[in-house]
Amino acid sequence: MSYIVIEGLHKKYGLTTVLSNIDMKIEKGEFITLLGPSGCGKSTILRIVAGLTDASAGKIIIEGKDMMGVQPKDRQVGMVFQSYALFPNMTVKENVAFGLRMQKVNPAEVDQRVQEMLALVHLSEKVNAYPKELSGGQQQRVALARALIVRPKVLLLDEPLSALDAQIRKKLQADLRAIQKKLGITMILVTHDQEEAMAVSDRIFVMNNGMIAQSGTPTAIYTSPENEFIANFIGHYNVFTRRALEKMIGETLPKEYSKFAIRPEAIHLDQRQGDVCITGEAKQSLMSGNVIRTTLEGEGLFTMEQLHQRGHSFELGKKYKCYVAKEDVIALS
């Protein structure tokens, strides 16, 4: 049996269904991400696993034990919230040690484990600081250390990095993944940030309207979206109707599919890089870092992405022939 099994999970508030028929199997030591737009039910799953919210139906099994009816304190599940929830009147050391003191661990062991955990999150020099003296990123590290020090079976993270600025967030993503691998702990992260999910996850469950829209490795989900929602949400794909794409490429496409998707970076100006040609008039060209995103209009708008090249720019109003490999034209269910 998998380390964590979620079977037939449903949640309703009155007549409103929040979760419908959620099934997941998670292995020990995996880093799983629940990804989706606001209101899709991902945080509700976390709260049910933690025991903070009751399910309307279904099972949560951790290491072979059914958690339904088990109190949160007895589940050996840690949780880190977006708000950090640190005690303002306690030092970093006291915040991190709080769970061990509640478990009545002897003081010598508490000190040793606090030192080890603060070293792991790179906060040894802040041991006597108070939360108000820390940056947002440092506060989040303290919250992470406090949750990890009690050695939970699974750690739940509810959008813990969303309030941080982009540079700090990327650094903490890398640190979080490194800590997870070093400890071998099972983690479940909730986020609406596609890049964050891609950066840290072993597997991703993409959610929409209380259901799982698709699950798989980051690479599989990005390169093989199964439907229009995934194509739009994960990869910012160009989605074409069959009729529009047929007009653009002058070929007949399989009639069992009504829509097709093409990644922006799969579209090239070099004919040698594709055997399907689509033509569009350049309408807008924007630089984002080293990437140029150009919007063109053919039978509808589409976007292509290229690495910036010295001396090359798109001339707005000019028509360009663009090329795509046939295998990069994805039929959507």
C-alpha positions in Angstrom: 0.0 0.0 0.0 1.1 3.5 -0.7 2.3 5.7 2.2 -0.7 8.0 1.9 -3.9 6.9 0.3 -6.8 9.3 -0.3 -10.0 7.5 -1.5 -13.3 8.9 -2.7 -12.8 12.2 -0.9 -15.9 14.5 -0.9 -16.6 17.7 0.8 -19.8 19.7 0.8 -20.8 22.9 2.6 -24.6 22.8 2.5 -25.6 22.4 -1.1 -22.1 23.5 -2.4 -19.7 20.7 -3.4 -16.1 21.7 -2.7 -14.4 18.4 -3.5 -15.7 15.6 -5.6 -14.3 12.0 -5.8 -10.7 12.8 -5.0 -8.3 9.8 -5.3 -4.6 10.0 -4.7 -1.7 7.7 -3.9 1.5 9.2 -2.5 4.7 7.3 -1.8 7.0 7.8 1.2 9.5 10.6 0.5 7.6 12.1 -2.4 7.2 15.9 -2.9 3.6 16.3 -4.1 2.0 19.6 -5.2 -1.7 20.4 -5.4 -1.8 23.1 -8.1 -4.8 25.1 -9.3 -6.7 28.4 -9.3 -8.2 29.9 -6.1 -11.3 28.1 -4.9 -10.5 24.8 -6.6 -10.4 22.9 -3.3 -6.7 22.3 -2.9 -6.4 23.8 0.6 -9.5 21.9 1.7 -7.7 18.6 1.0 -4.8 19.8 3.1 -7.1 20.7 6.0 -8.8 17.3 5.8 -5.5 15.5 5.8 -4.4 17.5 8.9 -7.7 16.9 10.6 -8.7 20.5 10.7 -11.7 20.0 8.5 -14.1 17.0 8.4 -14.7 15.2 5.1 -18.3 14.5 3.9 -17.2 11.1 2.6 -14.0 9.2 1.8 -10.9 8.0 3.5 -7.5 9.3 4.4 -5.0 6.6 5.2 -1.4 7.3 6.4 1.0 4.5 6.7 -1.8 2.0 6.7 -3.9 3.7 9.4 -7.3 5.3 8.7 -7.2 8.9 9.9 -10.9 9.6 9.9 -11.9 10.3 13.4 -8.3 10.7 14.6 -7.6 14.0 16.4 -5.1 16.4 14.6 -2.6 16.1 17.5 -2.5 12.3 17.1 -2.0 12.3 13.3 1.8 13.1 13.3 1.1 15.6 10.5 2.9 19.0 10.4 1.5 22.1 8.7 3.1 25.3 7.6 0.7 28.2 6.8 1.1 31.2 4.6 0.8 33.5 7.6 3.8 31.8 9.5 1.8 31.9 12.8 4.9 32.5 14.9 4.6 33.5 18.6 5.7 37.1 18.6 6.8 37.0 22.3 9.1 34.1 21.8 12.6 34.0 20.3 13.5 31.9 17.3 14.8 29.2 19.6 11.6 29.2 21.7 9.4 29.1 18.6 11.2 26.1 17.1 11.4 24.3 20.4 7.7 24.8 21.2 6.4 21.4 19.8 9.1 19.5 21.6 8.3 21.2 24.9 4.7 20.2 24.4 5.8 16.6 24.0 7.9 17.0 27.2 11.2 16.1 25.5 14.1 16.5 27.9 15.8 19.9 27.7 19.2 18.6 26.6 17.6 16.8 23.6 15.5 19.9 22.8 18.6 22.1 22.7 20.4 19.7 20.4 17.5 19.2 18.0 16.9 23.0 17.8 20.5 23.6 17.0 20.4 20.9 14.2 17.2 22.3 12.8 18.3 25.9 12.8 21.5 24.9 11.0 19.4 23.0 8.4 17.4 26.2 7.6 20.5 28.4 7.8 19.3 30.4 10.9 21.8 29.5 13.5 22.9 33.1 14.0 19.2 34.2 14.7 18.7 31.9 17.6 17.9 34.7 20.1 16.1 37.0 17.6 12.3 37.7 17.8 10.0 37.3 14.8 9.7 41.1 14.4 13.5 41.3 13.9 13.4 38.8 10.9 12.6 39.2 7.3 9.7 37.5 5.7 11.9 34.7 4.3 13.6 34.2 7.7 10.2 34.0 9.4 9.1 31.3 6.9 12.3 29.3 7.7 11.4 29.5 11.4 7.9 28.2 10.7 9.4 25.4 8.6 11.9 24.4 11.3 9.1 24.4 14.0 7.0 22.0 11.9 9.9 19.7 11.0 11.5 19.4 14.4 8.7 17.2 15.8 9.5 14.7 12.9 6.0 14.5 11.3 5.1 11.6 9.0 4.0 14.1 6.4 4.5 17.9 6.2 1.7 20.0 4.6 2.5 23.4 3.2 -0.4 25.8 2.4 1.0 28.4 0.0 3.9 29.1 2.3 5.9 31.3 -0.1 3.2 33.3 -1.8 3.7 36.4 0.4 7.4 36.7 -0.4 9.0 38.7 -3.3 10.1 36.8 -6.4 13.8 36.6 -5.7 13.4 35.3 -2.1 10.6 32.9 -3.2 12.9 31.3 -5.8 15.7 30.9 -3.2 13.3 29.3 -0.7 11.9 27.0 -3.3 15.4 25.6 -3.9 16.0 25.4 -0.1 12.7 23.7 0.5 13.4 21.0 -2.1 16.9 20.4 -0.7 15.6 20.1 2.9 12.9 17.7 1.7 15.5 15.5 -0.1 17.9 15.5 2.8 15.3 14.5 5.4 13.4 12.1 3.0 10.1 13.5 4.4 6.8 13.3 2.5 5.6 16.8 1.6 2.4 18.1 0.1 2.5 21.7 -1.1 -0.5 23.8 -2.1 0.1 26.6 -4.6 -1.4 28.4 -7.5 2.1 29.2 -8.9 2.8 27.0 -11.9 6.6 27.7 -11.9 6.8 26.9 -8.2 5.0 23.6 -8.8 7.4 22.7 -11.7 10.5 23.6 -9.7 9.9 21.5 -6.6 7.6 18.6 -7.3 8.1 14.9 -8.0 4.4 14.8 -9.1 1.7 17.4 -9.5 -2.0 17.1 -9.1 -3.7 19.9 -11.1 -7.1 20.7 -9.7 -10.1 22.5 -11.1 -13.6 22.9 -9.7 -13.0 20.5 -6.9 -11.7 17.7 -9.1 -8.3 16.4 -10.3 -8.0 17.6 -13.9 -4.6 15.8 -14.5 -1.8 14.3 -12.5 1.8 13.3 -13.4 5.4 14.5 -13.3 6.0 18.2 -14.1 7.5 17.2 -17.5 4.5 15.0 -18.4 2.0 17.6 -17.5 3.8 20.4 -19.3 4.5 18.5 -22.5 1.3 16.4 -22.7 -1.8 18.4 -21.5 -4.9 16.3 -21.7 -7.5 19.1 -22.0 -7.8 22.8 -22.7 -7.8 23.8 -19.0 -4.4 22.2 -18.5 -3.0 23.7 -21.7 -4.1 27.2 -20.6 -3.2 26.9 -16.9 0.1 25.0 -17.1 1.9 25.9 -20.2 0.2 29.1 -21.6 -0.3 27.1 -24.7 -1.7 28.5 -27.9 -5.1 26.7 -28.3 -6.6 26.6 -31.8 -9.9 25.2 -33.0 -9.5 22.5 -35.5 -11.0 24.6 -38.2 -8.8 27.6 -37.5 -5.6 25.5 -37.5 -6.6 23.7 -40.7 -6.9 27.1 -42.4 -3.5 28.2 -41.1 -1.6 25.1 -42.1 -3.6 24.1 -45.2 -4.0 20.5 -43.9 -6.9 18.3 -42.7 -6.6 17.4 -39.0 -8.3 14.5 -37.2 -12.0 15.2 -36.9 -12.4 13.4 -33.6 -10.6 16.4 -32.0 -12.1 19.9 -31.9 -9.1 21.7 -30.4 -5.3 21.6 -30.6 -2.5 23.1 -28.6 1.0 24.4 -29.4 3.5 25.6 -26.8 4.8 29.2 -27.5 8.5 28.0 -27.5 7.7 25.2 -30.0 7.1 27.8 -32.7 10.2 28.9 -34.7 11.1 31.2 -37.6 13.6 28.6 -38.9 12.0 26.3 -41.4 14.5 23.6 -40.5 12.9 23.3 -37.0 9.4 22.4 -38.1 7.4 20.7 -40.8 4.1 22.5 -40.1 3.9 26.2 -41.3 1.6 28.8 -39.7 1.5 32.4 -40.8 0.7 35.5 -38.7 1.1 39.2 -38.6 3.2 40.6 -35.7 1.0 42.6 -33.4 3.1 42.9 -30.2 6.6 42.0 -29.1 7.7 42.2 -25.5 11.0 41.3 -23.8 10.9 39.5 -20.5 14.4 38.9 -19.3 16.2 37.0 -22.1 12.9 35.8 -23.7 11.0 37.7 -26.4 7.3 37.0 -26.4 5.7 37.9 -29.7 1.9 37.9 -30.4 0.9 37.3 -34.0 -2.5 37.2 -35.7 -3.4 34.5 -38.2 -6.8 32.7 -37.8 -6.9 34.2 -34.3 -4.0 35.3 -32.0 -1.1 33.1 -31.1 2.2 33.7 -29.2 5.7 32.5 -29.8 8.7 32.7 -27.4 12.3 33.0 -28.4 15.6 33.6 -26.6 16.7 37.1 -27.4 19.2 37.3 -30.3 21.4 40.3 -30.9 20.3 42.3 -34.0 16.9 40.5 -34.4 13.5 42.1 -33.7 10.0 41.7 -35.0 8.6 44.4 -37.3 5.0 45.1 -36.1 2.5 44.8 -39.0 4.7 42.4 -40.9 3.7 38.9 -41.7 6.0 36.0 -40.7 6.1 32.3 -41.6 6.4 30.3 -38.4 7.2 26.6 -38.2 6.2 23.8 -35.8 7.2 20.2 -35.6 4.1 17.9 -36.1 4.8 16.2 -32.7 4.4 19.6 -31.0 0.8 19.9 -32.3 -1.2 18.3 -29.4 -4.8 17.2 -29.8 -6.9 18.0 -26.7 -9.7 15.9 -25.3 
